[in-house]
Amino acid sequence: MPEVGTISSLDSADYDPIEHLNAIFSHPSTLSSVSKTSRALQRHQYDLDAEIALRVAEQITADGGSVQRMQAAQADLAELFQKIESVRERAIHTEQTITEMTADIKRLDNTKRNLTLSMTALKRLQMLTTAYEQLRGLSSSRQYRECAQLLQAVIQLMGHFKSYRSIDQIATLSRNVSDVQRELLEQVCEDFEVTFAKGEVAQRRGMLADACLVMDALGDNARARLVTWYCNTQLREYRQVFRGNDEAGSLDNISRRYSWFKRMLKTYDDQHAAIFPAPWRVDEMLANAFCEGTRDDFKAILAKSIRRADGQSLDVNLLLSCLQETLDFEHSLERKLTNSSRMSIDTFTSNDEKVPPFAHAISEAFEPYLSVWVEAQEKQLSIMLPKYRQQPLKPPDEDFSPQMVMSSSTELYSFYRLTFAQCSKLSTGAPLVELSKVFAKYLDNYAQQVLLYHISERPSGQTPSRFPSTEDTIIVLNTADYCFNTCTQLEERIKGRVEDSLKASVDLQSQEDAFMGIASAAIRGLVRMVEADLEPAWREMRNNGWSRLQGVNDQSPYVAELLQRVNARSRVILAMLHKQQYARAFCDNLVELLASAYAANIIQCRPISEVGAEQMLLDSYVLAKGFERLLTLSAPLGTAAPAGFVKRVQQTMGRLSPLLKTLQVRPSPPEALVQAYLIHIADKSDVNFRKILDLKGVRKQDQGQLVELFIAHKSGPRNESLPQYSAFLTSLVVNTGTTTTTGNLASAQLHNLQGRFDPSIFGSAIMTAARDGVDRFGSPALGGSSAAGSRSVSPPPGIVTQNGDPGNTPGGNVNQNLRNIGKFFKRDLGGFGGRFGGHRGGEDGGK
């Protein structure tokens, strides 16, 4: 065993000598190295002993140096503490020396200050005593100008002795000064009373003006007492004349009240203004007292007029005349007595603007009775609306233009603006809110009784019912749009003038939605006009013999005629729509209707062979390409269709593809048809699968096997995630002689695929849709919920339906359903780039 290994193993912490010896002498032949191993261990031991001794000596030396350093540090600290104590003792000694040196100086300073205060107090006391004696003498001789100056000095000097009132002499002097102040107050008031009673104001004007200076020196209470006395004295005659006489105090003589006070103000300016200091603003105080008394008189008179025994109501014209005179009077007071100008009725001021001091000072009494005036405006509106209903949409002497609106709408809003301006001038409180509710009521009536009336069927005896022309529908659409925008502005203006606490009570949002509902009805009416031209093309499609086709062509003969008719009528309509958002809405509705009609005609063409389904699919692609150009028909040549509209067309027409692709698969082998259904239609409905079999012409007795196979396949693990029903196919009803869509019965009436379009029921369909609150103008629902990004222009399910005779339906339901339609139509238009308040545009609105 090597020596190095032996030595290194001795350093181990868990060293075992027995194990080590067994490792070294593992064989008898190794015993010869015992001596060598022993010597090596001894040498290693000696080395360790020497190293230990060296380390111990070094540690002893190091410990000695540390002790010396610690002792030196302690000695330094002791010396430092001694020096600090020495400095502290010297500082205390120095402070005592300085205090002894400055003690005499401090005593001298205190003595000087006390002497100064004493001299000042004695001097002030001397001045106070002298001023008091002089004040008593001047008071008795009524030298008020000098009294005012001395009185101010006495009051100011007396303030310095408040802390000395415990001294008897000072307390006595304070009581004497108070007595003089009281005597001066009573003396001045007596002088004013005697002078005004004797009519010697002109002769003693200077003395009275000086007396006012004394009242100014006596303080606010004295000044208020004199001004109150003056106002009561001047208004005493007014109160006697107009309160003690029913005839003079009636509303008929309101102008006499204001004329009397204007004469009073003129008297004040000519004779009394020089008496009172300008900062007192006695003329304003006099005007305020007059306004308060007059307001109380009017409140009593108006309350008495309402409770008249003869049952006659308050005369509205007299009320308005009096209120107008009152407002003019308040305006004149503001111009004369204040520097701020009156607010214009056409200017909406900020909340931080200071309210004029005489605003509603008297007219406040009329405000509770403005409801009578509001009722008069409502009565006038009730007379106007029937006249508007009888007016023609377009004056006979005017030519049609795409921007034309009904003249009745501009007249109505002009009346609204004038009425609002007048009411906001009279009141910005509850009457203005009440007027806004009247506005809202007759906006609803205008939408229902005028606009909806002009796009509705109107019976005319034995002759066919009248239905709206394209121009009439466009005018109604423009009018609804104008009313919507103007309604928004009207609401903003009313909220700008009404009091802040009542702003939340002003809401014309439902009326805006009602006008959008009218716009939606007009757009869908235009779509139905296009539909009326398409019956020949659909008839040709149904007569094509789709079960007997032998080959597939680029397109069927009916496709060209259908596109030509759609483009011809749409081009005329789009040329009349001057707003892009309405053109987009028209095209979207038209594409929805055409896709729905195409689906309905597919079912009418059954049975459909595989070749026929393939031809229909190609025809749908051609139609989709043609529909993509609808929005650019009235645009300059070469204009590209918006990407958003192209996407909309592709999504709408693309909903037909799953049906037609499934119909292209032969029923034999049956697994192929079942798998095609599960891939394209992708639902688990047995009923929908039977519809496919009916469309393909599979006989009833042969359908059982296919249905059983379908049931077996739909239960497989690959089809577990499929929905129970397909929205598109579920909406189609396949019967022997009728095809319709769920929830679209009125559409089936408007568009009878086995007959012709009857315009006589067009207007009633519009009215019924508004009353029932369902999508009577939209297209049959082609599984709209499955098309991402598709905006439906129909109200959602859940709108209350009102069945029965439309003529007997309450107007409230009509208005409510118009609002529901308008909300969703406005939402759609927000995505077409139109501006409707704060509505956020759709994602493709600008595409």
C-alpha positions in Angstrom: 0.0 0.0 0.0 1.5 3.4 -0.9 2.5 5.7 1.9 0.6 8.6 0.5 -2.6 6.6 0.7 -2.0 5.7 4.2 -1.3 9.3 5.3 -4.3 10.7 3.5 -6.7 8.2 5.0 -5.8 9.3 8.5 -7.4 12.7 7.8 -10.9 11.2 7.5 -13.4 12.3 10.1 -14.9 8.7 10.4 -11.5 7.0 10.4 -11.5 3.3 11.4 -8.1 1.9 12.2 -9.1 -1.8 12.0 -10.6 -1.3 8.5 -7.5 0.7 7.5 -5.1 -2.0 8.8 -7.1 -4.7 7.0 -6.8 -2.7 3.8 -3.0 -2.2 4.2 -2.2 -5.8 5.2 -4.8 -7.5 3.1 -2.4 -10.4 2.2 0.3 -12.3 4.2 2.9 -11.1 1.7 2.3 -7.5 2.8 3.5 -8.1 6.4 7.1 -7.4 5.3 6.2 -3.6 5.0 5.1 -3.3 8.7 8.2 -1.5 9.7 8.1 0.9 6.8 4.5 1.8 7.6 5.3 2.3 11.2 8.1 4.8 10.4 5.9 6.7 8.0 3.2 7.1 10.7 5.7 8.3 13.2 7.1 10.9 10.8 3.6 12.1 10.1 2.9 12.4 13.8 6.0 14.4 14.4 5.0 16.8 11.6 1.6 17.3 13.1 3.0 18.0 16.5 5.4 20.6 15.1 2.6 22.3 13.1 0.4 22.4 16.2 3.1 23.9 18.3 3.7 26.6 15.7 0.1 27.5 15.5 -0.2 27.7 19.2 2.7 30.1 19.4 1.3 32.3 16.7 -2.1 32.5 18.5 -0.4 33.4 21.8 1.4 36.2 20.1 -1.7 37.4 18.3 -3.8 37.4 21.6 -1.2 39.6 23.3 -1.4 42.3 20.5 -5.2 42.4 20.7 -5.2 42.9 24.4 -2.8 45.8 24.0 -4.9 47.4 21.4 -8.1 47.1 23.5 -6.3 48.7 26.5 -5.1 51.6 24.3 -8.7 52.2 23.0 -10.1 52.3 26.6 -7.5 54.8 27.6 -8.4 57.0 24.6 -12.1 56.8 25.5 -11.5 57.8 29.1 -9.5 60.9 27.9 -12.2 61.9 25.4 -14.9 61.7 28.2 -12.8 64.0 30.3 -12.5 66.5 27.6 -16.3 66.5 26.9 -17.0 67.1 30.6 -14.5 69.9 30.6 -16.2 71.6 27.7 -19.6 71.2 29.3 -18.5 72.8 32.5 -17.0 75.7 30.6 -20.2 76.2 28.6 -22.3 76.3 31.8 -20.0 78.8 33.3 -20.1 81.0 30.1 -23.9 80.9 30.1 -24.1 82.0 33.7 -21.7 84.9 32.9 -23.7 86.1 29.9 -27.0 85.9 31.9 -25.5 88.0 34.7 -24.3 90.5 32.1 -27.7 90.8 30.2 -30.1 90.7 33.2 -30.0 94.4 33.7 -30.5 95.0 30.0 -33.6 92.8 30.0 -35.1 94.6 33.0 -34.6 97.9 31.2 -36.3 96.6 28.0 -39.3 95.4 30.0 -39.6 98.7 31.8 -39.4 100.6 28.5 -42.1 98.4 26.9 -44.5 98.7 29.8 -43.9 102.5 29.8 -44.7 102.7 26.1 -47.9 100.6 26.5 -49.0 102.8 29.4 -48.3 106.0 27.6 -50.2 104.7 24.5 -53.2 103.6 26.5 -53.3 106.9 28.4 -53.1 108.8 25.1 -55.9 106.7 23.6 -58.0 107.2 26.7 -57.5 110.9 26.4 -58.4 110.8 22.7 -61.5 108.7 23.4 -62.7 111.0 26.2 -62.2 114.1 24.0 -63.9 112.5 21.0 -66.8 111.4 23.1 -67.4 114.8 24.5 -67.1 116.3 21.0 -69.5 113.6 19.6 -72.1 114.5 22.2 -71.9 118.2 21.2 -72.0 117.5 17.5 -74.9 115.1 17.9 -77.1 117.7 19.6 -76.4 120.2 16.9 -77.0 117.6 14.1 -73.6 118.1 12.5 -73.8 114.6 11.0 -70.8 114.7 8.7 -68.5 115.5 11.6 -70.4 113.0 13.8 -69.7 110.2 11.3 -66.0 110.9 11.4 -65.8 111.1 15.2 -68.1 108.1 15.6 -65.8 105.9 13.6 -62.8 107.1 15.7 -64.7 106.5 18.9 -65.7 103.0 17.9 -62.2 102.2 16.8 -60.6 103.6 20.0 -63.2 101.8 22.2 -62.1 98.5 20.6 -58.6 98.9 22.3 -60.2 99.0 25.8 -62.2 95.7 25.6 -59.7 94.0 27.8 -59.9 96.8 30.4 -63.6 96.8 31.0 -63.1 95.3 34.5 -61.9 98.8 35.4 -64.9 100.9 36.6 -64.0 104.0 34.8 -63.5 102.2 31.5 -66.8 100.3 31.9 -68.6 103.6 32.5 -67.1 105.2 29.5 -68.1 102.1 27.3 -71.7 102.5 28.5 -71.7 106.2 27.6 -70.4 105.5 24.1 -73.1 102.9 23.6 -75.8 105.3 24.7 -74.5 107.9 22.2 -74.7 105.4 19.4 -78.2 104.5 20.4 -79.2 108.2 20.5 -77.6 108.9 17.1 -79.5 105.9 15.6 -82.9 107.0 16.9 -82.2 110.7 16.0 -81.3 109.9 12.4 -84.3 107.7 12.0 -86.5 110.4 13.5 -85.0 113.0 11.1 -85.8 110.8 8.1 -89.3 110.2 9.2 -90.0 113.9 9.9 -88.4 115.0 6.7 -90.3 112.6 4.5 -93.5 113.2 6.3 -93.3 116.9 5.8 -92.1 116.7 2.2 -88.9 118.6 3.0 -86.6 116.1 1.3 -85.3 118.6 -1.3 -84.5 121.2 1.4 -82.8 118.9 3.8 -81.2 116.5 1.2 -77.6 117.4 2.4 -78.4 116.8 6.1 -80.0 113.4 5.2 -77.0 112.4 3.1 -74.7 113.2 6.1 -77.0 111.2 8.4 -76.5 108.2 6.1 -72.7 108.5 6.8 -73.5 108.2 10.5 -75.7 105.1 9.8 -72.8 103.7 7.8 -70.5 104.2 10.8 -73.1 102.5 13.2 -72.9 99.3 11.2 -74.9 96.9 9.1 -77.9 96.6 11.4 -78.4 100.4 11.5 -78.1 100.6 7.7 -80.6 97.8 7.2 -83.1 99.4 9.5 -83.0 102.7 7.6 -83.2 101.0 4.2 -86.1 98.8 5.3 -88.0 101.8 6.6 -87.4 103.7 3.4 -88.7 100.8 1.2 -91.7 100.3 3.3 -92.5 104.0 3.2 -92.2 104.2 -0.5 -94.2 101.1 -1.2 -97.0 101.9 1.3 -99.1 103.7 -1.3 -98.6 100.8 -3.8 -99.8 98.2 -1.3 -102.8 100.3 -0.3 -103.9 100.8 -4.0 -103.3 97.4 -5.4 -104.0 95.1 -2.5 -107.1 96.9 -1.2 -108.8 97.1 -4.6 -109.8 93.9 -6.5 -110.1 95.8 -9.8 -106.8 97.6 -9.5 -105.0 94.4 -8.3 -106.4 92.1 -11.0 -104.2 90.6 -13.8 -105.9 92.9 -16.3 -104.2 95.9 -14.6 -100.7 94.3 -14.3 -99.2 97.1 -16.5 -100.4 99.7 -14.0 -98.3 98.0 -11.3 -95.2 98.1 -13.3 -95.8 101.7 -14.5 -96.3 102.8 -10.9 -92.9 101.3 -9.9 -91.1 102.8 -12.9 -92.4 106.2 -11.7 -91.1 105.3 -8.2 -87.7 104.5 -9.6 -87.6 107.8 -11.5 -88.5 109.6 -8.3 -85.7 107.8 -6.5 -83.2 108.7 -9.2 -84.3 112.4 -9.3 -84.8 113.1 -5.6 -83.5 110.3 -3.3 -80.5 108.8 -5.0 -78.2 111.6 -3.8 -79.2 110.9 -0.2 -78.1 107.3 0.0 -74.5 106.1 -0.6 -74.1 104.2 -3.9 -72.7 101.1 -2.2 -76.0 100.7 -0.3 -77.7 99.9 -3.6 -81.0 101.2 -2.2 -82.6 101.1 -5.6 -82.0 97.3 -5.8 -83.4 96.9 -2.3 -86.4 98.8 -3.3 -86.9 96.7 -6.4 -86.5 93.5 -4.5 -89.1 94.6 -2.0 -91.5 95.5 -4.8 -90.9 92.2 -6.5 -91.5 90.1 -3.4 -94.7 91.9 -2.6 -95.9 91.7 -6.2 -95.1 88.0 -6.4 -97.1 87.3 -3.3 -100.0 89.3 -4.7 -99.9 87.4 -8.0 -99.8 84.0 -6.2 -103.0 84.9 -4.3 -104.7 86.3 -7.5 -103.8 83.2 -9.6 -104.9 80.8 -6.8 -108.2 82.7 -6.5 -108.7 82.6 -10.3 -108.3 78.8 -10.4 -110.9 78.4 -7.7 -113.5 80.6 -9.4 -117.1 79.7 -8.5 -118.4 80.1 -12.1 -116.2 77.2 -13.2 -114.4 79.1 -15.9 -110.7 78.3 -16.3 -107.9 80.8 -16.4 -107.6 82.7 -19.6 -104.5 81.4 -21.3 -104.0 84.5 -23.4 -104.3 86.8 -20.4 -101.9 84.5 -18.5 -99.3 84.7 -21.3 -99.8 88.4 -21.7 -99.2 89.0 -18.0 -96.2 86.7 -17.9 -94.7 88.4 -20.9 -95.1 91.8 -19.3 -93.6 90.5 -16.1 -90.6 89.1 -18.0 -90.1 92.4 -19.8 -90.3 94.2 -16.5 -87.7 91.9 -15.0 -85.6 92.4 -18.0 -85.8 96.2 -17.6 -84.8 95.9 -14.0 -81.8 93.9 -14.9 -80.7 96.4 -17.5 -81.2 99.3 -15.2 -80.0 98.0 -11.9 -77.3 95.5 -12.9 -74.4 95.5 -15.3 -74.9 91.9 -16.5 -77.0 91.6 -19.7 -80.0 89.2 -19.9 -79.5 85.8 -21.4 -80.7 85.3 -24.9 -83.3 82.6 -25.3 -81.3 81.1 -28.1 -78.1 80.8 -26.1 -77.4 77.9 -23.8 -75.4 79.2 -20.8 -73.0 77.2 -18.8 -73.7 76.0 -15.2 -71.1 78.4 -13.9 -72.8 81.5 -15.2 -74.2 83.8 -12.5 -78.0 83.9 -12.4 -79.3 87.5 -12.9 -80.6 88.9 -9.6 -84.1 89.7 -10.9 -84.6 86.6 -13.0 -88.0 85.0 -12.1 -88.3 87.5 -9.2 -92.0 88.0 -10.0 -92.6 85.5 -12.8 -92.0 82.6 -10.4 -95.6 83.1 -9.3 -96.8 82.1 -12.8 -94.8 79.0 -13.1 -97.2 76.6 -11.3 -99.9 77.7 -13.7 -97.9 77.3 -16.9 -99.5 73.9 -17.3 -102.6 75.7 -18.6 -100.4 77.1 -21.4 -98.9 73.7 -22.1 -102.4 72.3 -22.4 -103.2 75.0 -24.9 -100.1 74.0 -27.0 -101.2 70.4 -26.8 -104.6 71.3 -28.0 -103.1 73.2 -31.0 -101.0 70.2 -31.9 -104.0 67.9 -31.8 -105.6 70.1 -34.4 -102.5 70.3 -36.6 -101.9 66.5 -37.0 -105.1 65.7 -38.8 -104.4 68.5 -41.3 -100.9 67.1 -41.9 -102.4 63.7 -42.5 -104.6 65.1 -45.3 -101.8 67.0 -47.0 -100.2 65.5 -50.1 -96.7 64.3 -49.7 -95.4 66.6 -52.4 -96.9 69.9 -53.4 -98.5 69.7 -56.8 -96.4 72.5 -58.2 -93.0 71.0 -57.1 -90.9 68.4 -58.8 -89.6 65.4 -56.9 -86.0 65.4 -55.7 -84.1 62.7 -53.8 -83.7 65.0 -50.8 -87.4 66.1 -50.5 -89.1 65.8 -47.2 -92.7 66.4 -46.2 -93.5 70.0 -45.6 -95.5 69.1 -42.5 -92.4 67.8 -40.8 -90.6 71.1 -41.1 -93.8 73.0 -40.0 -94.1 70.7 -37.0 -90.5 71.3 -35.9 -90.7 75.0 -36.6 -93.7 75.1 -34.2 -91.7 73.0 -31.7 -88.8 75.5 -31.9 -91.0 78.5 -31.4 -92.9 76.9 -28.5 -89.7 75.7 -26.9 -88.1 79.2 -27.1 -91.2 80.8 -25.6 -91.5 78.2 -22.8 -87.7 78.3 -22.0 -88.1 82.1 -21.7 -91.0 81.7 -19.3 -89.6 78.8 -17.2 -86.7 76.3 -17.1 -88.3 74.1 -14.5 -91.2 71.6 -14.5 -93.3 73.3 -17.2 -90.4 72.9 -19.7 -90.3 69.2 -18.8 -94.0 68.9 -19.2 -93.8 70.6 -22.6 -91.1 68.1 -23.7 -93.5 65.2 -22.8 -96.1 66.9 -25.0 -93.5 67.1 -27.8 -92.8 63.4 -27.3 -96.4 62.4 -27.5 -97.1 64.2 -30.7 -93.8 63.0 -32.3 -95.2 59.5 -31.7 -98.5 60.5 -33.2 -96.8 62.1 -36.2 -94.9 58.9 -36.8 -97.9 56.7 -36.6 -100.8 58.9 -37.9 -98.9 60.7 -40.7 -95.7 58.9 -41.8 -96.9 55.3 -41.3 -100.3 56.4 -42.8 -98.7 57.5 -46.1 -96.9 54.1 -46.6 -99.9 52.1 -45.6 -102.8 50.7 -47.6 -105.7 53.1 -47.7 -109.1 51.7 -48.7 -110.9 53.7 -51.3 -114.4 52.1 -51.7 -115.0 50.1 -54.8 -111.7 51.0 -56.4 -108.5 49.2 -55.6 -106.8 50.3 -52.5 -104.1 53.0 -52.9 -100.5 51.9 -52.2 -97.4 54.1 -52.0 -95.3 54.8 -55.1 -91.5 54.7 -55.1 -91.4 58.5 -54.8 -93.8 58.6 -51.9 -91.8 56.0 -50.0 -88.6 57.9 -50.6 -90.2 61.1 -49.3 -91.4 59.3 -46.2 -87.9 57.8 -45.7 -86.3 61.2 -46.0 -88.9 62.7 -43.6 -88.3 59.9 -41.0 -84.5 60.6 -41.3 -85.1 64.4 -40.9 -87.3 63.8 -37.9 -84.8 61.5 -36.3 -81.9 64.0 -36.6 -84.1 67.0 -35.6 -85.5 65.0 -32.6 -81.9 64.5 -31.4 -81.2 68.2 -31.7 -84.4 69.1 -29.9 -83.6 66.9 -27.0 -80.1 68.4 -26.7 -81.6 72.0 -26.7 -84.2 71.2 -24.1 -81.5 69.6 -21.8 -79.4 72.7 -22.4 -82.0 75.0 -20.9 -83.8 72.9 -18.3 -82.6 72.9 -14.7 -79.9 70.4 -13.9 -82.1 68.4 -11.5 -84.6 67.8 -14.3 -82.3 66.9 -17.2 -82.9 63.2 -16.6 -86.7 63.7 -17.1 -86.1 64.9 -20.7 -85.9 61.8 -23.0 -86.8 61.6 -26.7 -84.9 58.4 -27.3 -88.0 56.3 -27.9 -89.3 58.9 -30.5 -86.0 58.6 -32.3 -86.4 54.9 -32.4 -89.9 55.2 -33.7 -88.7 57.3 -36.6 -86.0 54.8 -37.3 -88.8 52.2 -37.3 -90.6 54.2 -40.0 -87.3 54.4 -42.0 -87.0 50.6 -41.7 -90.6 50.1 -43.0 -89.9 52.4 -45.9 -86.7 50.6 -46.8 -88.4 47.2 -46.7 -91.3 48.7 -48.8 -88.8 49.6 -51.5 -87.5 46.0 -51.3 -91.0 44.6 -51.9 -91.3 46.8 -54.9 -88.3 45.0 -56.4 -89.8 41.7 -55.4 -93.0 42.5 -57.3 -91.1 42.6 -60.6 -89.5 39.2 -60.1 -92.5 36.8 -60.3 -92.0 35.9 -64.0 -88.4 34.9 -63.3 -89.3 32.8 -60.4 -92.1 31.2 -62.4 -89.6 30.3 -65.1 -87.4 28.7 -62.5 -90.2 26.6 -61.1 -91.1 25.4 -64.6 -87.5 24.3 -65.5 -88.0 20.6 -64.8 -85.2 20.1 -62.4 -85.7 16.4 -62.0 -85.2 15.8 -65.8 -82.0 17.8 -66.4 -79.4 15.8 -68.3 -76.4 18.2 -68.0 -75.1 21.3 -66.4 -74.8 24.7 -68.1 -73.0 27.9 -67.1 -76.4 29.3 -65.9 -80.1 28.6 -66.3 -82.2 30.9 -68.6 -84.1 32.4 -65.6 -80.9 33.8 -64.0 -80.3 36.5 -66.7 -83.9 37.7 -66.5 -83.9 37.7 -62.7 -80.7 39.8 -62.6 -82.0 42.1 -65.3 -85.2 42.8 -63.4 -83.4 43.2 -60.1 -80.8 45.6 -61.5 -83.4 47.7 -63.4 -85.7 48.4 -60.5 -82.8 48.7 -58.0 -81.0 51.2 -60.2 -84.0 53.5 -60.1 -84.4 53.2 -56.3 -80.7 53.6 -55.5 -80.7 56.8 -57.6 -83.3 58.2 -55.3 -81.6 57.3 -52.1 -79.2 60.2 -51.4 -77.8 58.8 -48.1 -75.3 55.9 -48.4 -76.4 54.2 -45.2 -80.0 53.8 -46.6 -78.7 52.6 -49.9 -76.7 49.9 -48.0 -79.7 49.0 -45.9 -81.8 48.6 -49.0 -79.3 46.4 -50.7 -78.8 44.3 -47.6 -82.5 43.8 -47.2 -82.9 43.0 -50.9 -80.1 40.3 -50.8 -81.8 38.7 -47.8 -85.1 38.6 -49.5 -83.7 37.3 -52.8 -81.8 34.5 -50.9 -84.9 33.6 -49.0 -87.1 33.6 -52.2 -84.5 31.4 -53.9 -84.6 28.9 -51.0 -88.4 28.9 -51.1 -88.4 28.3 -54.9 -85.9 25.5 -54.5 -88.5 23.6 -52.4 -91.2 24.4 -55.0 -89.1 22.8 -57.7 -89.0 19.4 -56.0 -88.2 16.7 -56.8 -84.7 17.8 -57.7 -82.2 15.5 -59.2 -78.5 15.5 -58.5 -77.8 17.3 -61.8 -80.6 19.8 -61.0 -79.0 20.5 -57.6 -75.6 21.0 -59.2 -77.2 23.4 -61.7 -79.0 25.3 -58.9 -75.7 25.6 -57.0 -74.0 27.1 -60.1 -77.0 29.5 -60.6 -76.6 30.6 -56.9 -73.0 31.5 -57.6 -73.9 33.5 -60.6 -76.6 35.3 -58.7 -74.3 36.0 -55.8 -71.8 37.6 -58.2 -74.6 39.7 -59.7 -75.9 40.8 -56.3 -72.4 42.0 -55.3 -72.7 44.8 -57.8 -76.1 46.0 -56.5 -74.6 48.8 -54.3 -72.7 50.3 -57.3 -75.5 50.3 -59.8 -76.0 54.1 -59.4 -72.3 54.8 -58.9 -69.8 55.8 -61.7 -68.6 53.0 -64.0 -65.7 51.1 -62.5 -66.6 51.8 -58.8 -65.7 48.8 -56.7 -68.3 47.4 -54.3 -67.4 47.8 -50.6 -65.7 44.8 -49.1 -68.2 44.6 -46.3 -71.1 44.4 -48.6 -69.4 41.7 -50.8 -68.8 39.7 -47.7 -72.4 40.1 -46.6 -73.7 38.9 -50.0 -71.4 35.9 -49.9 -72.5 34.9 -46.4 -76.2 35.3 -47.3 -76.1 33.4 -50.5 -73.6 30.9 -49.1 -76.2 29.6 -46.7 -77.8 27.9 -49.7 -74.7 25.8 -50.5 -75.1 23.1 -47.7 -78.6 22.3 -48.9 -77.7 22.1 -52.6 -74.4 20.2 -52.0 -76.4 17.6 -50.0 -79.0 17.3 -52.8 -76.2 16.5 -55.3 -75.5 13.2 -53.5 -77.4 10.1 -54.8 -79.5 8.2 -52.3 -77.7 5.0 -53.3 -75.5 3.9 -51.6 -77.5 5.3 -48.6 -74.4 5.8 -46.5 -73.1 8.4 -48.9 -76.3 10.5 -48.6 -76.2 10.2 -44.8 -72.6 11.2 -44.6 -73.1 14.1 -46.9 -76.0 15.3 -44.7 -73.9 15.1 -41.6 -71.1 17.0 -43.2 -73.0 19.8 -45.0 -76.2 20.2 -43.0 -74.5 19.1 -39.8 -77.3 18.5 -37.4 -79.0 15.5 -35.8 -82.7 16.3 -36.7 -84.7 13.4 -38.2 -87.3 15.9 -39.4 -84.7 17.9 -41.4 -83.2 14.7 -42.9 -86.7 13.8 -44.1 -87.0 17.2 -45.7 -83.9 16.4 -47.8 -85.4 13.1 -48.8 -88.6 14.9 -49.8 -86.7 17.4 -51.9 -84.9 14.6 -53.7 -88.2 12.8 -54.4 -87.4 9.7 -52.4 -90.6 7.7 -51.9 -92.2 7.4 -48.4 -91.8 3.7 -48.3 -88.1 4.0 -49.1 -87.4 6.7 -46.5 -87.6 4.4 -43.5 -84.3 2.6 -44.2 -82.5 5.8 -44.9 -83.8 7.4 -41.6 -82.8 4.3 -39.6 -79.3 4.5 -41.1 -79.2 8.3 -40.3 -80.1 7.6 -36.7 -77.4 5.0 -36.4 -74.7 7.3 -37.9 -75.7 10.4 -35.9 -75.2 8.5 -32.7 -71.5 7.8 -33.5 -68.7 9.4 -31.6 -67.7 11.6 -34.5 -71.1 13.3 -34.6 -71.6 13.8 -30.9 -70.8 17.6 -31.1 -73.3 18.3 -33.8 -76.3 20.6 -32.9 -79.7 19.1 -32.7 -81.2 21.4 -35.3 -79.8 23.4 -38.3 -81.1 27.0 -38.1 -81.5 27.2 -41.9 -83.2 23.9 -42.7 -85.4 24.0 -39.6 -86.9 27.3 -40.7 -88.1 25.7 -44.0 -91.4 24.0 -44.0 -91.9 21.5 -46.7 -95.5 20.6 -47.4 -97.4 19.3 -50.4 -98.6 22.7 -51.7 -97.2 25.4 -49.5 -93.8 26.7 -48.6 -93.1 29.3 -45.9 -90.7 30.0 -43.1 -91.2 29.9 -39.4 -92.3 33.2 -38.0 -92.8 34.8 -41.4 -96.5 34.3 -42.2 -97.0 37.8 -43.4 -94.1 37.5 -45.8 -95.8 34.5 -47.3 -98.9 36.6 -47.8 -96.9 39.4 -49.5 -95.0 36.9 -51.6 -97.3 34.0 -52.7 -95.0 31.9 -54.8 -97.9 30.2 -56.5 -99.6 33.5 -57.5 -98.7 37.1 -58.2 -97.7 40.0 -56.0 -100.8 41.9 -54.9 -100.0 45.5 -54.2 -103.4 46.1 -52.6 -102.1 44.3 -49.4 -98.7 46.0 -49.4 -99.8 48.9 -47.2 -101.7 46.7 -44.7 -98.6 44.5 -44.4 -96.5 47.5 -43.4 -99.1 48.5 -40.8 -99.4 45.0 -39.5 -95.6 44.7 -39.1 -95.5 47.9 -37.2 -98.4 46.7 -35.0 -97.2 43.2 -34.5 -93.6 44.1 -33.9 -92.3 41.2 -36.0 -90.1 41.1 -39.1 -92.9 41.4 -41.7 -90.7 43.2 -44.2 -87.6 41.2 -43.9 -86.7 38.0 -45.7 -87.4 34.5 -44.6 -84.8 33.7 -42.0 -82.0 31.7 -43.6 -80.3 30.6 -40.4 -79.2 34.0 -39.7 -77.7 33.0 -36.4 -75.1 30.9 -38.1 -73.6 33.7 -40.3 -70.9 35.5 -38.6 -70.9 39.2 -39.0 -74.4 39.3 -40.5 -76.5 42.1 -39.2 -80.2 41.4 -39.1 -82.5 44.3 -39.6 -85.4 42.6 -38.0 -86.4 43.0 -34.3 -85.3 40.0 -32.2 -87.7 37.4 -30.9 -89.6 38.3 -27.9 -91.3 41.5 -29.2 -94.9 41.4 -28.1 -97.3 40.5 -30.9 -100.6 42.2 -31.2 -103.0 40.1 -33.3 -106.3 41.0 -34.6 -107.7 43.8 -36.6 -105.0 46.5 -37.1 -107.6 49.2 -36.9 -108.5 48.2 -33.4 -104.9 47.9 -32.1 -104.0 50.5 -29.4 -101.7 53.2 -30.6 -99.3 52.5 -27.8 -98.5 49.0 -29.2 -97.9 50.5 -32.7 -95.5 53.1 -31.3 -93.7 50.6 -29.1 -93.2 48.2 -32.0 -92.0 51.0 -34.2 -89.5 51.8 -31.6 -88.3 48.2 -31.3 -87.9 48.0 -35.1 -86.1 51.4 -35.1 -83.6 50.4 -32.5 -82.3 47.5 -34.5 -82.5 49.4 -37.8 -80.5 52.2 -36.2 -78.0 49.7 -35.0 -77.5 48.4 -38.6 -77.2 51.9 -40.0 -74.5 52.6 -37.5 -72.4 50.0 -39.3 -73.0 51.6 -42.7 -71.0 54.8 -42.0 -74.1 56.8 -40.9 -74.0 59.0 -37.8 -76.7 58.4 -35.3 -75.8 60.2 -32.0 -73.1 58.4 -30.2 -73.7 55.0 -31.8 -70.6 53.0 -32.6 -70.3 52.0 -36.2 -70.0 48.4 -37.3 -66.8 46.8 -38.1 -67.3 47.0 -41.8 -69.0 50.3 -41.9 -66.3 51.9 -43.8 -65.5 49.1 -46.1 
